[in-house]
């Protein structure tokens, strides 16, 4: 059995040294010696950061991002290659194979749709992915006694198929003083300010009454280049077969003559000529290649004030894209698009049209999608801000996909499709922003977004992409809403996955998964041996999703399809999904470590489940306006009643 993530430090060092030796053999020992002495000294994990050495504000000596640290002066997006890729922590196949049977102590009880409470949280909205306002130290923030949640939302019933909700998602905010009764504050961003055609999940941090919100900008951003040599590296993606775009669109694939080219108009007689319904891309469209919307990580900031009517946000900064995929470590939308469209070239030699279901529902039934729409399968999203308490360094982790060019020690079966990763980027104040790594497509590269090297990366001061923190190659194609907590001197890494996102050999479950490590960038071991932390009941496998774990091990989530026995979303018809969609908060679950743990494996089980919308769990009845110096009334220790 492979023990990659359980090797002793000495074994890991030897393995890493062997990898370096192999890479440098052709350059001779002299080059090896030079490279060795040039390596930077590793950071001291016990070092205490001083305020003068850190960017941003300080709250209890914990740094976060200040408003001028994200490239507000038309600076570009950060990407820097990190070459030590061989030892990236991974989810091992033998561990993932143990997900089922799902232990009863790791499931929440069934809920009834009538027991949900849309009128108390979101009376006119379908809400889904939700995250709380946090302090920079990772604790839940209270601002003058208010808890503040952020949720993706669309107007109630505004889409016929709930699976289309992401196409028009916006971020709204909600606030509560008791954690049980919530008020809808409306859309977070002023109209027209947010980047992208839609906004997806992120994280929010409050410091000195200044909000920093990291979010996913989906689709078109304000034009920042088109591959014309300006150093922006965002050239138009190549169409299938290398054909040129016409008015920004790829030409149709196939001609509808039943020739087995995926154009969907064949005779379906079992002779390899297609079934007449699909284009071979699994999206149900006829003769059109799949187009994947870009996903970028953006940042905006605002002042947070609390008035007689509750919290509000104003004095917004400009919204800035701070991270984009580089195509070397992290898959780009163009690479994902090409991969899907090139898969089997839309051909189907059994005449059953297996590569497209022809329903036109955007879901598809081919192996590249397995019931999940392409824009959802592709990922460079869900940023989560984290300050490492052992070093004081600021990071963002995010949901990503491994680039086809990323060098893994081993590439397992289906690794091109099932290539989910949890990415990480560091706030690096030493980056000079000169774009040393160049761009993706330019020849002159004369903008601030890169230089003229054209060597497949772009650069921006402050945020630097690192090699993935964790990957699930050959395991799953999705690791949604990743997040970190530091507890008992251990890093706890969590993420969500759908049952139909797992590779064919793995019986996954729609659930929260978790892993632990003694180092932030280290080898992560699955919690509960398989990685499964919190799942839905067997009678309602799609009951809740989008789980977010806080430092006290309480878990937020939203109601997906409660009271439905289907295990996969695509087992439901569009009307069944519409009728069953929850669109509000699920009950809060409180995790705990069982008392009978006898080995070194981290175990977490359900300790308590509260009523929907109740948070914390159990409710916190303490008075947050006591001026006790704990900072509970402002989220920063500098509120009107506390220091």
TABELCOR-V345413 format. One record per pair of residues at least 4 apart in sequence whose ideal C-beta (glycine too) atoms are under 7 Angstrom apart, sorted by the first residue. I is the first residue (numbers start at 1). J is the second residue. Records with the same first field share a line. If there is no record, write none. Layout:
I=J  J
This chain:
1=94
2=92  94
3=7
4=90  92
5=89  90  92  523  524  525
6=525
7=11  12
9=13
10=14
11=15
12=16  87
13=17
14=18
15=19  87
16=20  87
17=21
18=22
19=23  86
20=24
21=25
24=31  32  35
27=31
29=33
30=34
31=35
32=36
33=37
34=38
43=47  391
45=390  391
47=391
49=53  54  63  392
51=58
54=63  392
55=63  66  69  427  429
56=63  64  65  66  69
57=64  66  207  208
58=62  63
59=135  136  137  207  636  637
60=137  637
62=136  137  387
63=136  387  392  394
64=136  205  207  212  387  394
65=69  70  212  394  427
67=210  301  317
68=72
69=462
70=299  320  322  462
71=75  76  320  322  460  461  462
72=317  318  320
74=448
75=433  448  460  461
76=232  435  448  449  450  458  459  460
77=321  322  323  324  458  460
78=322  323  425  431  459  460  462  463  464  465
79=326  437  457  458  459  465
80=437  457  459  464  465
81=328  437  457
82=466  467
84=467
85=406  407  467
86=409
88=467  468  471
89=470  522  523  524
90=470  471  472  473
91=95  96  472  475  526  531
92=96
93=97  412  474  475
95=526  529  530  531
96=475  506  530  531
97=506
98=529  530
99=506  507  508  509  530  532
100=507  509
102=106  107  509  532  535
105=605  606
106=528  532  533  534  535  605  606
107=535  536  537
108=534  536  537  544  587  589  606  609
109=537  609
110=537  539  540  543
111=115  543  562  586  587
112=562  563
113=562  563  582
115=612
116=559  582  584  612
117=121  584  612  613
118=122  123  583  584
119=123
120=181  182  613
121=127  174  182  584  585  613
122=127  153  184  584
124=155  156
125=153  154  155  156  172
126=153  154  156  165  581  583
127=151  152  153  558  583  584
128=151  152  165  546  558  583
129=151  152  201  481  546  558
130=149  150  151  546  556  558  585
131=150  201  203  204  548
132=140  147  148  149  556
133=141  148  204  206  635
134=138  139  140  141  203  204  205
135=139  141  206  635  636
136=205  207  387
137=387
138=485  486  551
139=551
140=550
141=206  635
142=146  147  624  632  633  635
143=148  206  304  306  311  634  635
144=306  633  634  639  640
145=177  624  625  633
146=175  176  177  306  310  311
147=175  176  179  615
148=173  175  311
149=173  174
150=171  173  188  204
151=172  174
152=169  171  200  201
153=169  170  172
154=158  159  165  168  169
159=164  165
160=574  578
161=574  577  578
162=577  578  581
163=373  569  577
165=169
166=198  200  376
167=198
168=198
169=198  199  200
170=187  199
171=188  189  199  215
172=184  185  186  187  188
173=185  188
174=182  183  184  185
175=182  183  185  310  311
176=180  181  182  183
178=619
179=614  615  616  619  620
180=613  614  619
182=613
183=310
185=310  311
188=313
189=193  194  300
190=316
193=316  319
194=199  319
195=217  221  298  319  321
196=217  218  219  220  221
197=218  219  220
198=218  219
199=215  216  217  218
200=215  216  218  381  382
201=216  381  382  481
202=213  214  215  216  382  383
203=214  383  384  385
204=211  213
205=212  385
206=211  304  635  636
207=636
208=636  638
209=303  304  636
210=301  303
211=301  302  304  313
212=299  301
213=300
214=297  299  383  385  396
215=298
216=295  297  381  382  383
217=221  296  298  321
218=293  295
219=293  294
221=296  321
224=232  234  449
225=230  232  234  449
226=235  236
227=234  235  236  441
229=442  443  444  445
230=442  445  446  447  449
231=435  439  442  445  446  447  449  450  451
232=439  447  449  450
233=439  440  441  442  450  458
235=440  441
236=245
237=334  337  338
238=242  338
239=243  244  245  250  251  289
240=250  253  289  341  342
243=250  251
245=249  250
246=251
250=289
252=287  288
253=261  262  263  279  287  288  289  346
254=261  262  263  279  287
255=263
256=263  265  287
257=265
258=265  266  267  273  274
259=273
260=266  272  273  274  347  348
261=346  347
262=274  279  280  281  345  346  347  355  356
263=279  286  287
264=274  276  277  278  279  286  287  356  358
265=276
266=273  274  275  276
267=273  276
268=274  275  276  351  353
269=273  351
270=350  351
271=351
272=348  349  350  351
273=351
274=348  353
275=351  352  353  358
277=353  356  357  358
278=284  353  355  356  357  358
279=285  286  287  288  346  356
280=344  346  347  348  355  356
281=285  289  290  340  341  346  355  356
282=355  356  357  364  365  366  368  369
283=290  362  364  374
284=356  357  358  359  360  361  362  364
285=360
289=341
290=337  340  341  374
291=337
292=333  336  337  374  375  378
293=333  375
294=333
295=333  378  379  380  381
296=321  323  324  380
297=322  323  383  396  398
298=319  320  321  322
299=320  322
300=316  317  319
301=317
302=313  314  315  316
303=313  314  315
304=311  313
305=312
306=310  311
307=312
322=463
323=396  425  463  465
325=330  331  332  380  400
326=330  457  465
327=332  335  403  405  440  456
328=403  405  406  456  457
329=403  406  465  467  468
330=380  400  401  403  423
331=335  336  401  402  403
333=337  378
334=338
335=339  403  404
336=340  378  401
337=341
338=342
339=343  416
340=368  374
343=368
344=355
346=355
348=352  353  354  355
350=354
353=358
354=366
355=366
356=364  366
357=364  365
361=574
362=373
363=369  371  373  570
364=369
367=417
368=417
369=373  374  377
370=500
371=500  568  569  570
372=376  377  498  500  501
374=378
377=477  478
378=401
379=399  400  401  478
380=398  400
381=398  399
382=398  399  480  481  482
383=396  398
384=396  397  398  482  483  484
385=396
386=395  397  484
387=392  394
388=392  393  395  520
389=486
393=426
394=427
395=424  425  426
396=425
397=422  423  424  469  482  484
398=423  482
399=422  479  480  481  482
400=421  423  468
401=419  420  421
402=406  419  421  468  471  473
404=416
408=473
411=415
412=473  474
413=474
414=418  474  503
415=419  473  474
417=477
418=473  474  475  476  477  503
419=473  477
420=471  472  476  477  478  479
421=468  470  471
422=468  469  470  479  482  493  495
423=468  469
424=466  468  469
425=463  464  465  466
426=464  466
427=462  463
428=462  464
429=462
431=461  462  464
432=461
433=459  460  461
434=451  459
435=449  450  451  458  459
436=451  459
437=453  455  457  458  459
438=445  450  451  452  453  454  455  457
439=445  449  450  454  458
440=456  458
442=450  454
443=454
444=452
445=450  451  452  453  454
449=458
450=458  459
469=521
470=493  515  524
472=476  479
474=503
475=502  503  506
476=497  501  502  503  508
477=501
478=497  498  501
479=495  497
480=495  496  497  546
481=495  496  546  548
482=493  494  495
483=494  548  549
484=491  492  493
485=492  549  550  551
486=491
487=492  551
490=516  518
491=516  517  520
492=514  516
493=514  515  524
494=512  513  514  533  549
495=513
496=512  545  546  547
497=501  502  508  511  513
498=510
499=508  509  510  541  567  568
500=568  569  570
501=508
502=506  508
509=532  535
510=535  536  541  542  545
511=532  534  535  536
512=533  534  547  555
513=531  532  533
514=527  531  533  604
515=524  525  526  527  531
516=524  525  527  602
517=522  523  524
518=522
526=530  531
527=531  533  602  603  604
528=532  533  603  604
529=601
533=604
534=547  555  589  591  606
536=540  541  542  543  544
537=543
539=565
540=562  563  564  565
541=567
542=560  561  564  566  569
543=560  561  562
544=557  558  559  560  586
545=557  558  560
546=557  558
547=555  556  557
548=555  556
549=553  555
550=554
552=616
553=590  591  592
554=588  590  616  617
555=588  589  591
556=588
557=586
558=582  584  585  586
559=582  583  584  585  586
560=582
561=577  580  581  582
562=582
563=580
564=572  580
566=571  572
567=571
572=576  577
574=578
575=579
576=580
577=581
585=612  613
586=612
587=609  610  611  612
588=610  614  615  617
589=606  609
590=607  608  617
591=604  605  606  607
592=605  607
593=597  603  604
594=603  605
597=603
608=617  618
610=614  617  618
614=619
616=620
624=632  633
625=633  641
626=641
627=641  642
628=642
629=642  643
630=642
631=635  636  637  639  642
632=642
633=639  640  641  642
634=638  639  642
637=642  643
638=643
